[in-house]
Amino acid sequence: MCLGVPGKIIEIDDSSGMRMAKIDFGGVIRQACIEAIPEAIVGDYTIIHAGFALNVLSEADAMETLSLLTEISNLNEELGIDGQAA
């Protein structure tokens, strides 16, 4: 199963001819291509999957999604599930 994760755009760079951004995933910073969301600006939240931004979403939606992902992680820990496929 694949999962798109919300992150906050903290920097945009299009000097390479492709619109790229630094995305903050709660303190972990990664590069992602944002060509598919030309309306995106610094401070926006976006869903990232496999290094590509899929859409822009509100901060409230991003926080709700991150909260749900945290709950899933906590539940997995309580159940002793390590997240690895069998």
ZIHUMO-V100552 format. One line per field, one symbol per residue. psi: psi as a letter, one per 20 degrees, with the letter a starting at -180 (. if undefined). burial: I if it has 9 or more other ideal C-beta (glycine too) atoms within 8 Angstrom, else O. Layout:
psi: ???
burial: ???
This chain:
psi: pqpppqrppiqppkhjipoqqppomkippqqqpkhimiiqrpiqqqpppkjpphrqrqhggghgghghhgggggggghikpjipq.
burial: OOOOIIIIIIOIIOOOOOIIIIIIIOOOOIOIIIOIIOOIOOOIIIIIIOOIIIOIIOOOIIOOIIOOIOOOOOOIOOOOOOOOOO
